[in-house]
Amino acid sequence: MKKNLIGLVILILVAVSAKAQEQTGAGAPAKNPEWGYQFKGIDYNYVIRTSASLSDTDIQLSSDYSFHPTWVNLTPGIEMDFSNPGLTRYFLQERINLSKYNSVVARMNHLQYERWEVGANFVNLYFQQIRPNLSWALGAVYIAQLLDDWRNPLNFNDDLYQLRMLYQVGYTWRFRQNKIDFSIGAENFTPYENYGYDQLGPYFQLGYQISQRTHLAAMADMRMVGLGTALPHLERETYSLMIDWRNLPKKPKTAQ
């Protein structure tokens, strides 16, 4: 019941936000240029994870809301597993925009495996810089492993905890008047997931700008283990099909 309620709440928030934008006009300026509600966009991902021990198909949905362009930019996200139906991950993120390219991100993530009745809670904090071609991030994460009360997103039991460094770096090439983009990089975390120390490897992403607001992308992520030994091998593959819709201001009508 709890997982269904969480999914329903997020879907209702998305629907209400979209409806509000239709009524007020997409990208309409707030009455107060600093404080004011704005629906920023939606990300929808279809994800396939495969390894020697698992093969899962997941749906991820997140949406962005801004209440202040610098200080309050919230993103809730949820992941549902369709291979073993149920809720697997959700998060709540706050982004502080220091400048056009630089930001500080704080995010609380929850992970749970219902079939094994275990879970984990994460507190991620990192600095991120996103430029037109280069992006990178650096920070740290606190991880609380949950062997009891494993559904509780506020359980930060310090009996089994870990501290890890977070990193991400990627470079993007753009072609055909910026309609097509290709990215390559490496990371040990995503908005939904934190990888282990021994799960290293690159990702590759090919994207297409369908319209000014809509971007379609396909990504392959290869996780490898044993890089410090003589026998490195592929530990997991993740393939994603991603749709990103941004709520940009409407173009002014040209005079007839």
LUMVEXFI-315005 format. One record per residue: residue in three letters; x, z, y of N, C-alpha, C in turn. Coordinates in steps of 0.05 Angstrom, whole numbers, padded with zeros to 5 digits, always signed. Example, Ala and Ser with C-alpha at 12.3 -4.5 7.8 and 13.67 -1.06 7.14 Angstrom:
! LUMVEXFI-315005
ALA+00264+00156-00114+00246+00156-00090+00264+00156-00066/SER+00257+00142-00045+00273+00143-00021+00258+00157+00001/
END
This chain:
! LUMVEXFI-315005
MET+00016+00000-00024+00000+00000+00000+00017+00000+00025/LYS+00039+00016+00025+00056+00018+00049+00068-00008+00056/LYS+00078-00023+00035+00092-00048+00041+00072-00069+00051/ASN+00047-00068+00041+00027-00087+00051+00020-00081+00080/LEU+00018-00055+00088+00012-00048+00115+00034-00057+00134/ILE+00060-00054+00126+00082-00062+00143+00081-00092+00148/GLY+00077-00107+00126+00075-00137+00130+00051-00145+00147/LEU+00028-00131+00144+00005-00137+00160+00009-00131+00189/VAL+00023-00108+00195+00028-00101+00223+00045-00122+00237/ILE+00066-00131+00223+00084-00151+00235+00069-00178+00240/LEU+00053-00186+00220+00038-00211+00223+00018-00209+00246/ILE+00005-00186+00249-00013-00182+00271+00001-00184+00298/LEU+00025-00172+00300+00041-00173+00325+00048-00202+00332/VAL+00055-00217+00312+00062-00245+00317+00038-00261+00327/ALA+00015-00256+00314-00010-00271+00321-00019-00263+00349/VAL-00018-00237+00356-00027-00228+00382-00008-00239+00404/SER+00018-00240+00398+00037-00250+00417+00033-00279+00423/ALA+00029-00295+00401+00024-00324+00405-00001-00329+00421/LYS-00022-00313+00415-00048-00317+00429-00045-00310+00458/ALA-00030-00288+00464-00026-00280+00492-00011-00302+00508/GLN+00009-00315+00495+00023-00336+00508+00006-00360+00513/GLU-00013-00366+00495-00031-00388+00499-00049-00384+00523/GLN-00057-00359+00527-00076-00352+00548-00062-00351+00575/THR-00037-00341+00576-00023-00338+00602-00006-00362+00609/GLY-00001-00379+00588+00018-00402+00593+00045-00395+00583/ALA+00056-00411+00565+00082-00405+00553+00103-00404+00575/GLY+00119-00382+00574+00141-00379+00593+00132-00372+00621/ALA+00107-00364+00625+00098-00356+00651+00113-00331+00661/PRO+00123-00331+00686+00139-00308+00695+00122-00283+00697/ALA+00135-00261+00690+00122-00235+00692+00118-00228+00722/LYS+00098-00210+00727+00092-00201+00754+00117-00187+00765/ASN+00130-00171+00749+00154-00158+00757+00177-00173+00744/PRO+00196-00184+00760+00217-00200+00748+00236-00185+00730/GLU+00236-00158+00732+00253-00142+00715+00238-00132+00690/TRP+00217-00115+00695+00202-00104+00673+00176-00120+00668/GLY+00171-00127+00643+00148-00143+00636+00150-00153+00608/TYR+00127-00156+00595+00127-00165+00567+00130-00195+00565/GLN+00147-00204+00546+00149-00232+00540+00155-00236+00511/PHE+00139-00254+00498+00144-00262+00470+00164-00284+00470/LYS+00187-00279+00457+00210-00297+00459+00211-00318+00437/GLY+00201-00312+00413+00202-00332+00392+00200-00321+00364/ILE+00200-00339+00344+00197-00331+00316+00218-00345+00299/ASP+00229-00331+00279+00247-00342+00259+00234-00339+00232/TYR+00233-00361+00217+00222-00361+00190+00243-00373+00171/ASN+00250-00358+00150+00271-00367+00131+00260-00366+00102/TYR+00267-00387+00087+00262-00389+00059+00289-00386+00045/VAL+00293-00365+00029+00319-00358+00019+00320-00357-00012/ILE+00340-00369-00023+00345-00368-00052+00372-00354-00057/ARG+00372-00333-00072+00397-00319-00079+00402-00321-00109/THR+00425-00330-00116+00431-00333-00145+00459-00320-00151/SER+00461-00308-00175+00486-00297-00185+00483-00294-00215/ALA+00503-00282-00227+00502-00278-00256+00481-00257-00264/SER+00473-00240-00245+00455-00218-00251+00427-00221-00238/LEU+00424-00241-00219+00398-00243-00206+00393-00271-00197/SER+00368-00277-00193+00359-00303-00182+00333-00297-00168/ASP+00334-00294-00142+00311-00286-00126+00304-00307-00105/THR+00278-00309-00100+00268-00325-00078+00254-00307-00058/ASP+00262-00309-00033+00252-00290-00012+00242-00306+00012/ILE+00223-00293+00026+00213-00303+00052+00221-00283+00073/GLN+00233-00292+00095+00240-00274+00117+00226-00283+00142/LEU+00216-00263+00157+00202-00269+00182+00210-00248+00203/SER+00219-00258+00226+00225-00240+00248+00214-00252+00274/SER+00210-00235+00294+00200-00244+00320+00213-00228+00342/ASP+00217-00241+00365+00232-00229+00387+00213-00223+00410/TYR+00217-00198+00422+00201-00189+00444+00219-00178+00466/SER+00213-00184+00490+00230-00174+00512+00212-00159+00532/PHE+00221-00134+00539+00207-00118+00559+00224-00115+00584/HIS+00250-00121+00582+00268-00122+00604+00291-00141+00596/PRO+00298-00161+00613+00317-00181+00604+00344-00170+00596/THR+00351-00146+00607+00377-00134+00600+00375-00112+00580/TRP+00356-00093+00584+00357-00068+00570+00339-00066+00546/VAL+00317-00079+00545+00298-00075+00523+00290-00102+00511/ASN+00303-00110+00489+00298-00135+00475+00296-00129+00445/LEU+00272-00127+00435+00267-00117+00408+00261-00140+00389/THR+00270-00136+00364+00265-00155+00342+00259-00140+00317/PRO+00234-00141+00307+00227-00131+00280+00230-00154+00261/GLY+00237-00148+00236+00240-00168+00215+00232-00157+00188/ILE+00223-00174+00171+00214-00166+00144+00222-00187+00124/GLU+00229-00178+00099+00235-00196+00077+00218-00189+00053/MET+00205-00209+00041+00188-00205+00018+00200-00221-00005/ASP+00202-00208-00028+00213-00221-00053+00190-00233-00068/PHE+00191-00259-00073+00170-00273-00088+00177-00276-00118/SER+00202-00271-00126+00209-00272-00154+00199-00247-00168/ASN+00202-00224-00156+00191-00198-00165+00175-00188-00142/PRO+00150-00196-00140+00134-00192-00115+00136-00164-00104/GLY+00143-00163-00079+00145-00137-00065+00162-00139-00040/LEU+00163-00117-00025+00179-00115-00001+00207-00107-00009/THR+00227-00121+00002+00255-00114-00004+00270-00104+00020/ARG+00266-00116+00043+00281-00109+00067+00263-00110+00092/TYR+00269-00092+00111+00258-00095+00138+00277-00082+00158/PHE+00274-00089+00183+00292-00078+00204+00279-00077+00231/LEU+00291-00062+00249+00283-00061+00277+00309-00062+00293/GLN+00310-00081+00311+00335-00086+00326+00330-00085+00356/GLU+00350-00074+00370+00350-00073+00399+00375-00087+00409/ARG+00372-00105+00428+00395-00120+00439+00397-00115+00469/ILE+00420-00106+00478+00426-00102+00506+00443-00126+00516/ASN+00432-00142+00533+00446-00166+00543+00464-00159+00567/LEU+00490-00158+00562+00509-00151+00583+00513-00174+00602/SER+00511-00199+00592+00515-00223+00608+00502-00246+00593/LYS+00506-00270+00602+00495-00294+00590+00504-00297+00561/TYR+00529-00290+00555+00541-00294+00528+00545-00268+00513/ASN+00547-00246+00526+00555-00221+00513+00532-00201+00510/SER+00531-00188+00488+00510-00168+00483+00520-00146+00464/VAL+00506-00124+00464+00510-00102+00445+00485-00099+00429/VAL+00488-00098+00402+00465-00098+00384+00465-00072+00368/ALA+00442-00059+00368+00437-00035+00350+00414-00042+00332/ARG+00417-00038+00306+00396-00046+00287+00395-00026+00264/MET+00370-00018+00258+00365-00001+00235+00353-00019+00213/ASN+00366-00019+00190+00357-00035+00167+00349-00017+00144/HIS+00329-00025+00129+00321-00011+00104+00320-00031+00081/LEU+00332-00023+00059+00333-00039+00034+00321-00022+00012/GLN+00304-00035-00005+00294-00020-00028+00290-00039-00052/TYR+00296-00029-00076+00291-00043-00101+00271-00027-00117/GLU+00246-00036-00116+00225-00021-00129+00228-00019-00159/ARG+00239-00040-00171+00242-00040-00201+00262-00019-00210/TRP+00282-00012-00193+00301+00008-00200+00297+00035-00185/GLU+00279+00035-00166+00272+00059-00150+00297+00070-00136/VAL+00312+00052-00123+00335+00060-00106+00333+00044-00080/GLY+00347+00054-00060+00346+00041-00034+00370+00048-00017/ALA+00370+00039+00007+00392+00045+00026+00381+00041+00054/ASN+00392+00058+00073+00387+00055+00101+00413+00049+00116/PHE+00411+00032+00136+00435+00023+00151+00431+00027+00180/VAL+00451+00036+00194+00452+00036+00224+00475+00019+00232/ASN+00469-00005+00243+00489-00024+00251+00492-00023+00282/LEU+00517-00024+00291+00523-00025+00319+00547-00043+00323/TYR+00543-00065+00339+00565-00083+00343+00563-00098+00370/PHE+00586-00108+00379+00588-00125+00402+00587-00154+00392/GLN+00572-00171+00406+00569-00199+00398+00572-00217+00422/GLN+00586-00239+00418+00589-00260+00438+00581-00287+00426/ILE+00562-00300+00439+00552-00325+00429+00555-00346+00451/ARG+00574-00364+00448+00579-00386+00466+00568-00412+00454/PRO+00568-00434+00469+00556-00459+00458+00569-00468+00432/ASN+00596-00463+00429+00609-00472+00404+00620-00450+00387/LEU+00628-00427+00399+00640-00406+00385+00624-00380+00387/SER+00621-00367+00364+00607-00341+00363+00624-00321+00347/TRP+00623-00296+00355+00637-00275+00339+00624-00248+00345/ALA+00628-00230+00326+00618-00203+00329+00636-00183+00316/LEU+00637-00158+00326+00654-00137+00314+00640-00110+00319/GLY+00639-00094+00298+00627-00068+00301+00629-00052+00276/ALA+00610-00034+00271+00611-00016+00248+00582-00010+00239/VAL+00580-00001+00213+00555+00006+00201+00557+00032+00186/TYR+00536+00048+00188+00534+00073+00172+00513+00067+00151/ILE+00519+00072+00125+00502+00065+00103+00495+00091+00088/ALA+00470+00097+00085+00461+00120+00069+00448+00109+00043/GLN+00461+00115+00020+00450+00106-00006+00428+00126-00014/LEU+00405+00115-00023+00382+00131-00030+00376+00130-00059/LEU+00379+00153-00072+00371+00156-00101+00345+00171-00104/ASP+00336+00184-00083+00309+00196-00083+00297+00191-00055/ASP+00271+00193-00053+00257+00186-00028+00267+00159-00018/TRP+00269+00140-00036+00283+00114-00030+00266+00095-00014/ARG+00241+00101-00009+00224+00084+00008+00225+00093+00037/ASN+00237+00115+00043+00237+00127+00070+00258+00114+00088/PRO+00249+00100+00109+00269+00086+00127+00284+00106+00145/LEU+00276+00131+00145+00289+00151+00162+00305+00171+00146/ASN+00309+00166+00120+00325+00183+00103+00354+00176+00105/PHE+00370+00192+00119+00399+00187+00122+00416+00208+00108/ASN+00410+00212+00083+00424+00232+00066+00453+00226+00067/ASP+00469+00247+00074+00498+00243+00077+00513+00250+00052/ASP+00500+00254+00030+00514+00259+00005+00528+00234-00006/LEU+00514+00211-00003+00526+00186-00012+00525+00166+00012/TYR+00545+00169+00029+00545+00151+00053+00570+00135+00054/GLN+00570+00113+00069+00593+00096+00073+00594+00088+00102/LEU+00619+00084+00111+00624+00072+00138+00640+00046+00134/ARG+00630+00025+00145+00643-00001+00142+00646-00015+00168/MET+00666-00032+00170+00670-00049+00193+00652-00074+00190/LEU+00641-00083+00213+00625-00108+00214+00640-00129+00228/TYR+00639-00154+00217+00652-00176+00231+00637-00202+00226/GLN+00639-00220+00244+00627-00247+00242+00642-00266+00260/VAL+00648-00290+00251+00660-00310+00268+00651-00337+00258/GLY+00643-00355+00276+00634-00381+00269+00639-00401+00291/TYR+00642-00426+00283+00646-00448+00302+00626-00470+00297/THR+00616-00482+00318+00595-00503+00316+00603-00529+00329/TRP+00600-00551+00315+00603-00577+00326+00576-00590+00331/ARG+00572-00604+00353+00546-00617+00360+00550-00647+00362/PHE+00529-00661+00352+00530-00690+00351+00504-00702+00361/ARG+00504-00728+00366+00480-00743+00373+00464-00729+00396/GLN+00478-00726+00419+00466-00714+00442+00455-00686+00436/ASN+00470-00671+00421+00464-00643+00414+00440-00641+00396/LYS+00430-00662+00384+00408-00661+00365+00416-00650+00338/ILE+00441-00655+00330+00451-00647+00304+00474-00627+00308/ASP+00475-00606+00293+00497-00587+00295+00506-00579+00267/PHE+00532-00574+00265+00544-00565+00240+00562-00540+00245/SER+00557-00519+00230+00572-00494+00235+00586-00485+00209/ILE+00609-00473+00213+00624-00461+00191+00635-00434+00201/GLY+00635-00414+00183+00644-00388+00192+00646-00369+00168/ALA+00650-00343+00175+00652-00322+00155+00640-00297+00168/GLU+00626-00281+00151+00613-00257+00161+00609-00237+00138/ASN+00607-00212+00144+00600-00193+00123+00574-00179+00128/PHE+00557-00191+00145+00530-00181+00149+00513-00203+00161/THR+00487-00200+00158+00467-00216+00172+00446-00197+00184/PRO+00427-00207+00200+00406-00188+00209+00392-00173+00187/TYR+00390-00185+00163+00376-00173+00141+00393-00158+00121/GLU+00419-00165+00120+00435-00156+00097+00463-00148+00105/ASN+00474-00128+00092+00502-00120+00095+00516-00125+00068/TYR+00539-00139+00069+00554-00145+00045+00575-00124+00041/GLY+00586-00122+00016+00607-00103+00009+00634-00113+00018/TYR+00654-00094+00017+00681-00101+00024+00692-00124+00007/ASP+00685-00125-00018+00696-00144-00036+00680-00170-00038/GLN+00659-00173-00021+00643-00197-00021+00650-00214+00003/LEU+00672-00230+00000+00681-00246+00022+00675-00275+00016/GLY+00674-00291+00037+00670-00319+00033+00657-00333+00057/PRO+00658-00360+00058+00649-00375+00081+00619-00381+00079/TYR+00608-00389+00103+00581-00401+00103+00583-00428+00118/PHE+00564-00445+00111+00562-00472+00123+00533-00477+00131/GLN+00529-00487+00155+00502-00491+00164+00499-00518+00178/LEU+00478-00533+00171+00472-00559+00183+00445-00557+00196/GLY+00443-00563+00222+00418-00560+00237+00410-00585+00251/TYR+00384-00585+00258+00372-00608+00273+00352-00597+00293/GLN+00356-00605+00318+00338-00597+00340+00314-00615+00340/ILE+00292-00606+00327+00268-00622+00325+00256-00628+00352/SER+00254-00607+00368+00244-00609+00396+00259-00589+00413/GLN+00252-00587+00438+00265-00568+00456+00261-00540+00446/ARG+00239-00534+00433+00233-00507+00424+00239-00501+00395/THR+00240-00522+00378+00241-00518+00349+00267-00529+00338/HIS+00280-00511+00322+00306-00518+00309+00303-00513+00279/LEU+00311-00533+00263+00311-00532+00234+00339-00531+00224/ALA+00345-00514+00204+00372-00512+00194+00372-00505+00164/ALA+00393-00514+00150+00398-00508+00122+00425-00495+00120/MET+00427-00472+00106+00453-00458+00105+00460-00451+00076/ALA+00485-00452+00069+00496-00444+00043+00517-00423+00048/ASP+00514-00400+00035+00533-00378+00037+00545-00372+00010/MET+00571-00372+00008+00585-00368-00018+00600-00341-00017/ARG+00592-00322-00033+00605-00296-00034+00624-00296-00058/MET+00649-00288-00053+00670-00287-00074+00681-00259-00076/VAL+00689-00252-00101+00701-00226-00106+00728-00230-00119/GLY+00745-00210-00118+00771-00211-00131+00791-00227-00116/LEU+00788-00229-00089+00807-00245-00073+00835-00232-00073/GLY+00836-00206-00077+00862-00193-00078+00875-00192-00105/THR+00863-00206-00125+00874-00207-00152+00881-00236-00159/ALA+00889-00240-00183+00897-00267-00191+00872-00283-00200/LEU+00849-00271-00202+00826-00285-00213+00801-00282-00195/PRO+00802-00294-00171+00778-00293-00154+00756-00311-00166/HIS+00731-00303-00163+00709-00319-00174+00685-00316-00156/LEU+00667-00335-00159+00643-00335-00142+00623-00314-00153/GLU+00615-00296-00135+00598-00274-00143+00569-00279-00137/ARG+00563-00293-00115+00535-00299-00108+00533-00322-00090/GLU+00512-00337-00092+00506-00360-00075+00479-00355-00061/THR+00478-00361-00035+00453-00358-00020+00448-00384-00006/TYR+00424-00395-00010+00416-00419+00004+00391-00413+00020/SER+00391-00422+00046+00369-00416+00064+00360-00441+00078/LEU+00333-00443+00082+00321-00463+00099+00307-00447+00121/MET+00316-00453+00146+00308-00436+00169+00295-00452+00191/ILE+00273-00441+00202+00259-00453+00225+00259-00432+00247/ASP+00269-00441+00270+00271-00424+00294+00254-00436+00316/TRP+00234-00421+00326+00217-00430+00348+00221-00412+00372/ARG+00229-00423+00395+00234-00408+00419+00212-00414+00439/ASN+00203-00393+00453+00182-00395+00473+00194-00401+00500/LEU+00201-00426+00505+00213-00435+00530+00192-00441+00551/PRO+00200-00440+00577+00181-00447+00598+00173-00476+00596/LYS+00147-00481+00603+00138-00509+00603+00151-00524+00625/LYS+00156-00550+00620+00167-00567+00640+00146-00572+00662/PRO+00154-00571+00688+00134-00577+00709+00125-00606+00707/LYS+00099-00610+00713+00088-00637+00712+00099-00654+00735/THR+00106-00678+00729+00116-00696+00749+00094-00708+00766/ALA+00099-00712+00791+00079-00723+00809+00072-00751+00802/GLN+00047-00758+00803+00037-00785+00796+00041-00803+00821/
END
